[in-house]
Amino acid sequence: MPDLSARYMSLDLRNPVIIASSPLTADIANLRKCEETGAGAVVLKSIFEEQIESQVDREMLQNEEYLSHADAALYFENVSKGYYVNEYLKLLREAKKELSIPVIASINCTNLSTWVSYIKEFENAGADAIELNYYPIASAASVEGRTVDRLALDFASKVKREASRPVSIKIGSRYSSLANMIKGFDVIGIDALVLFNRFYRPDIDIESMTLSQAANPLSSSHEYAESLRWIALMSGEVKCDLCASTGIHDGETMIKMLLAGASACQICTAALKDLSIIRTMCDTLSAWMSRHGFSSISDFRGRLAQENMEETGLWERTQYIKKLSGSN
């Protein structure tokens, strides 16, 4: 029987299926189900700085009559933020106590100074690794692309200096030079990059004339191509692990990602629909490896990365090509 074990961020996984940050990883009961159903690792539901800030602002507004003094307001703000962080640390400690698979803490942050200080707390609570979600929207026309890139790399460098556990960053694909950014994160020493984050998609309710979430926040099985392309383009050029994300709904897609050079795959939508997909994906991978005579994932991982193909330009092709025949 083929060996499905994988190595991701120096962590030993029994298979390359990681349950991404989602409602499935927000409480201990569902985390146990993820492990029992065969997950190789879990990423805890992200702690969102923006969400905490919004909640704290509402609480301060509700108590503003008691917070007229600046010191009182600052104290209340710090205590309120501390409450939400402590609740997350409680889940993290419980997960490490209950699970035998790696547990990755996830932070969705916007302010560098705020969240770097919490990394040690997550590590002390037992996190096997830290996953950061950092992708600011440069909505001000006065901000140049190079500034956005520099801030992201400065952020990664600061975090890497502070962290003692492996660090991954879940990024978006819309950088002016994505290859340059991936290489930059790698040079800094980031242990893994997750390609790619699937961001909040705004919409408008035309009856209430208010902003709303897009009708379907879940991914489809056709959304994996961009991740596949960039993993194939960059897996042979960087030392850090590349983890595939978005649109991975079956074992066949996972095999494609591994062939392109991914170290692991994060799944969310498929697991939310049916958690047994983990076993199905692993069974598909095992059967495929047996058919092709592979005893371990290392036997074929990266076989179709750009550096290992004769026609290296195929992964760079962006336009449709019409196949010409002899007739008009």
C-alpha positions as CSV (number, residue, x, y, z in Angstrom):
1,M,0.0,0.0,0.0
2,P,1.5,3.4,-1.0
3,D,2.7,5.7,1.8
4,L,0.6,8.9,1.7
5,S,2.6,10.8,4.4
6,A,3.7,14.3,3.6
7,R,6.0,16.9,5.0
8,Y,4.7,20.4,5.3
9,M,6.5,23.3,7.2
10,S,8.7,20.6,8.9
11,L,5.6,19.0,10.2
12,D,4.9,15.3,9.6
13,L,1.4,14.8,8.1
14,R,-0.2,11.3,7.6
15,N,-1.5,12.6,4.3
16,P,-1.4,15.9,2.4
17,V,-5.1,16.9,3.1
18,I,-5.3,19.9,5.4
19,I,-8.6,21.3,6.6
20,A,-8.4,25.0,6.0
21,S,-9.6,27.7,8.4
22,S,-13.4,27.4,8.4
23,P,-16.4,26.7,10.6
24,L,-15.2,23.1,10.7
25,T,-12.1,24.2,12.7
26,A,-13.9,26.7,15.0
27,D,-14.8,24.3,17.8
28,I,-13.4,21.2,19.4
29,A,-16.2,18.8,18.4
30,N,-15.7,19.5,14.7
31,L,-11.9,19.4,15.0
32,R,-12.2,15.9,16.4
33,K,-14.4,14.9,13.4
34,C,-11.7,16.3,11.1
35,E,-9.1,14.1,12.7
36,E,-11.4,11.0,12.9
37,T,-12.2,11.4,9.2
38,G,-8.6,11.4,8.2
39,A,-7.3,15.0,8.0
40,G,-3.5,15.3,7.9
41,A,-3.6,18.6,9.8
42,V,-6.0,21.4,10.7
43,V,-5.9,25.2,10.5
44,L,-7.9,26.7,13.3
45,K,-10.6,29.2,12.3
46,S,-8.9,32.5,11.8
47,I,-8.9,35.1,14.5
48,F,-9.8,38.3,12.6
49,E,-8.3,41.6,13.8
50,E,-10.9,43.6,11.8
51,Q,-13.8,41.7,13.4
52,I,-12.4,42.1,16.9
53,E,-11.8,45.8,16.3
54,S,-15.4,46.2,15.1
55,Q,-16.8,44.3,18.1
56,V,-14.7,46.3,20.5
57,D,-15.8,49.6,18.9
58,R,-19.4,48.6,19.4
59,E,-18.8,47.7,23.0
60,M,-17.1,51.0,23.7
61,L,-19.9,52.9,22.1
62,Q,-22.4,51.1,24.3
63,N,-20.3,52.0,27.4
64,E,-19.2,55.5,26.3
65,E,-20.7,57.2,29.4
66,Y,-18.2,55.3,31.5
67,L,-15.2,55.9,29.2
68,S,-14.9,59.6,29.0
69,H,-11.4,59.5,30.5
70,A,-8.8,58.5,28.0
71,D,-7.1,56.0,30.4
72,A,-10.4,54.3,31.1
73,A,-11.2,54.0,27.4
74,L,-7.7,52.5,26.6
75,Y,-8.0,50.1,29.5
76,F,-11.5,48.9,28.3
77,E,-10.2,48.5,24.7
78,N,-7.3,46.4,25.8
79,V,-9.4,44.2,28.1
80,S,-12.0,43.6,25.4
81,K,-9.4,42.7,22.8
82,G,-7.7,40.4,25.4
83,Y,-11.0,38.6,25.9
84,Y,-11.3,37.5,22.3
85,V,-7.6,36.5,22.1
86,N,-7.9,34.5,25.2
87,E,-11.0,32.7,23.8
88,Y,-8.9,31.7,20.8
89,L,-6.0,30.6,23.0
90,K,-8.4,28.4,24.9
91,L,-9.5,26.7,21.7
92,L,-5.9,26.3,20.6
93,R,-4.9,24.6,23.9
94,E,-7.9,22.3,23.8
95,A,-7.2,21.3,20.3
96,K,-3.6,20.5,21.1
97,K,-4.8,18.4,24.1
98,E,-7.4,16.5,22.1
99,L,-5.8,16.0,18.7
100,S,-2.7,14.1,17.6
101,I,-2.4,15.8,14.2
102,P,-0.7,19.1,13.7
103,V,-2.7,22.2,14.7
104,I,-2.0,25.4,12.9
105,A,-3.1,28.8,14.4
106,S,-4.4,31.3,11.9
107,I,-4.3,35.1,12.2
108,N,-6.1,37.5,9.8
109,C,-4.5,40.8,10.5
110,T,-4.1,44.3,9.1
111,N,-1.8,46.0,11.6
112,L,1.7,44.7,12.0
113,S,2.3,46.2,15.4
114,T,-0.8,44.6,16.9
115,W,-0.4,41.0,15.9
116,V,3.3,40.3,16.1
117,S,3.0,40.6,19.8
118,Y,0.4,37.8,20.0
119,I,2.5,35.3,18.1
120,K,4.4,34.2,21.2
121,E,1.1,33.6,23.0
122,F,-0.1,31.3,20.2
123,E,3.2,29.4,20.2
124,N,3.1,29.1,24.0
125,A,-0.4,27.7,23.7
126,G,1.0,24.9,21.6
127,A,0.5,25.9,18.0
128,D,2.6,23.7,15.7
129,A,2.8,26.5,13.2
130,I,1.3,29.9,12.4
131,E,-0.6,30.8,9.3
132,L,-0.9,34.5,8.5
133,N,-3.5,36.1,6.2
134,Y,-2.1,39.4,5.1
135,Y,-3.4,41.0,1.9
136,P,-4.2,44.7,2.1
137,I,-6.4,46.3,-0.6
138,A,-4.5,49.3,-1.9
139,S,-7.6,51.4,-2.6
140,A,-5.8,54.8,-2.5
141,A,-4.6,55.8,-5.9
142,S,-1.6,57.6,-4.4
143,V,-0.1,54.3,-3.1
144,E,2.3,52.7,-5.5
145,G,2.5,49.0,-6.1
146,R,6.1,48.9,-4.8
147,T,4.9,50.3,-1.5
148,V,2.3,47.6,-1.1
149,D,4.9,45.0,-1.9
150,R,7.4,46.4,0.5
151,L,5.0,46.6,3.4
152,A,4.0,42.9,2.9
153,L,7.6,41.8,2.8
154,D,8.5,44.0,5.8
155,F,5.6,42.4,7.7
156,A,6.8,38.9,6.8
157,S,10.3,39.7,7.9
158,K,9.2,41.1,11.2
159,V,7.0,38.1,11.9
160,K,9.7,35.6,10.9
161,R,12.2,37.3,13.3
162,E,9.7,37.0,16.2
163,A,8.4,33.5,15.6
164,S,10.1,30.3,16.8
165,R,7.6,28.0,15.1
166,P,7.1,27.6,11.3
167,V,5.3,30.5,9.6
168,S,3.1,30.3,6.5
169,I,1.4,33.2,4.7
170,K,-1.8,32.7,2.8
171,I,-1.6,35.2,-0.1
172,G,-3.7,36.5,-2.9
173,S,-2.7,36.3,-6.6
174,R,-3.0,40.0,-7.5
175,Y,0.4,41.3,-7.1
176,S,2.0,43.1,-10.1
177,S,4.8,40.6,-10.1
178,L,3.6,37.5,-8.2
179,A,6.8,35.5,-9.0
180,N,8.9,38.3,-7.4
181,M,6.7,38.4,-4.3
182,I,6.8,34.6,-3.9
183,K,10.6,34.7,-4.2
184,G,10.8,37.6,-1.8
185,F,8.9,35.7,0.9
186,D,11.1,32.7,0.3
187,V,14.3,34.8,0.7
188,I,13.0,36.1,4.0
189,G,12.6,32.6,5.2
190,I,8.9,32.1,5.3
191,D,8.3,28.4,5.7
192,A,5.3,28.0,3.4
193,L,3.0,30.0,1.1
194,V,-0.6,29.0,0.6
195,L,-1.8,29.7,-2.9
196,F,-4.3,31.3,-2.9
197,N,-6.6,33.0,-0.5
198,R,-10.3,33.4,-1.5
199,F,-11.3,36.8,-0.4
200,Y,-14.6,38.3,0.7
201,R,-16.6,39.2,-2.4
202,P,-18.8,42.3,-2.0
203,D,-22.2,42.6,-3.7
204,I,-25.1,45.0,-3.6
205,D,-28.7,44.3,-2.6
206,I,-30.6,46.5,-5.0
207,E,-33.8,46.5,-3.0
208,S,-32.3,47.6,0.3
209,M,-29.5,49.4,-1.5
210,T,-27.0,48.1,1.0
211,L,-23.7,46.2,0.7
212,S,-23.9,42.5,1.0
213,Q,-21.9,39.3,0.7
214,A,-21.8,37.7,-2.8
215,A,-24.6,35.1,-3.1
216,N,-22.3,32.0,-2.9
217,P,-19.1,32.4,-0.8
218,L,-18.1,28.8,-1.4
219,S,-15.7,27.8,-4.1
220,S,-16.4,25.7,-7.2
221,S,-14.5,22.7,-8.5
222,H,-13.3,24.8,-11.5
223,E,-11.4,27.4,-9.5
224,Y,-8.1,25.6,-9.0
225,A,-6.3,26.5,-12.3
226,E,-4.6,29.7,-11.0
227,S,-3.2,27.9,-8.0
228,L,-2.1,25.0,-10.2
229,R,-0.3,27.3,-12.6
230,W,1.7,29.2,-10.0
231,I,2.6,26.1,-8.0
232,A,4.0,24.6,-11.2
233,L,5.8,27.8,-12.1
234,M,7.4,28.4,-8.6
235,S,7.8,25.1,-6.8
236,G,11.1,24.5,-8.4
237,E,12.4,28.0,-7.7
238,V,11.8,28.3,-4.0
239,K,12.8,26.4,-0.9
240,C,9.6,27.2,1.0
241,D,6.7,24.8,0.8
242,L,3.8,25.7,-1.5
243,C,0.3,24.6,-0.3
244,A,-2.5,24.5,-2.8
245,S,-5.9,26.1,-1.9
246,T,-9.2,27.1,-3.6
247,G,-11.2,24.8,-5.8
248,I,-9.8,21.5,-4.6
249,H,-12.9,19.3,-4.4
250,D,-11.6,15.8,-5.2
251,G,-8.6,13.5,-5.2
252,E,-7.9,14.0,-8.9
253,T,-7.3,17.8,-8.3
254,M,-5.1,17.0,-5.3
255,I,-3.0,14.7,-7.5
256,K,-2.6,17.5,-10.1
257,M,-1.4,19.9,-7.4
258,L,1.2,17.4,-6.1
259,L,2.4,16.7,-9.6
260,A,2.9,20.5,-10.0
261,G,5.0,20.6,-6.8
262,A,2.6,21.3,-3.9
263,S,3.6,19.9,-0.6
264,A,0.0,19.8,0.7
265,C,-3.5,20.9,-0.2
266,Q,-6.0,22.9,1.9
267,I,-9.7,22.1,1.5
268,C,-12.7,24.0,2.8
269,T,-15.8,23.9,0.6
270,A,-15.6,20.2,-0.2
271,A,-15.2,19.4,3.5
272,L,-18.1,21.6,4.5
273,K,-20.3,19.8,2.1
274,D,-19.2,16.3,3.2
275,L,-16.4,15.7,5.6
276,S,-16.0,12.1,4.2
277,I,-14.3,13.7,1.2
278,I,-11.0,13.4,3.1
279,R,-11.1,9.6,2.9
280,T,-12.3,9.7,-0.7
281,M,-9.5,11.9,-1.7
282,C,-6.9,9.8,0.1
283,D,-8.4,6.6,-1.4
284,T,-8.2,8.2,-4.9
285,L,-4.6,9.2,-4.3
286,S,-3.6,5.8,-3.0
287,A,-5.3,4.0,-6.0
288,W,-3.6,6.3,-8.5
289,M,-0.2,5.8,-6.9
290,S,-0.6,2.0,-7.0
291,R,-1.6,2.1,-10.7
292,H,1.5,4.2,-11.6
293,G,3.9,2.3,-9.3
294,F,4.7,5.1,-6.9
295,S,5.4,4.0,-3.3
296,S,5.6,7.5,-1.8
297,I,4.5,11.1,-2.7
298,S,8.1,12.1,-3.1
299,D,8.4,9.7,-6.1
300,F,6.2,12.0,-8.2
301,R,5.8,15.4,-6.5
302,G,6.9,18.2,-8.8
303,R,7.2,15.9,-11.8
304,L,5.2,18.4,-13.9
305,A,6.7,21.6,-12.4
306,Q,8.0,24.0,-15.0
307,E,11.7,23.1,-14.4
308,N,11.0,19.4,-15.0
309,M,9.2,19.9,-18.4
310,E,10.7,20.0,-21.8
311,E,8.4,22.7,-23.0
312,T,8.9,25.0,-20.0
313,G,6.7,27.8,-21.5
314,L,3.5,25.8,-21.3
315,W,2.7,27.0,-17.8
316,E,3.3,30.6,-18.8
317,R,0.7,30.5,-21.7
318,T,-2.2,32.9,-20.9
319,Q,-4.0,33.0,-24.2
320,Y,-6.2,30.4,-25.9
321,I,-4.5,28.6,-28.8
322,K,-6.5,27.6,-31.8
323,K,-5.3,24.3,-33.2
324,L,-5.0,24.6,-37.0
325,S,-6.0,21.9,-39.3
326,G,-5.4,21.4,-43.0
327,S,-8.8,22.7,-43.9
328,N,-10.2,26.2,-43.7
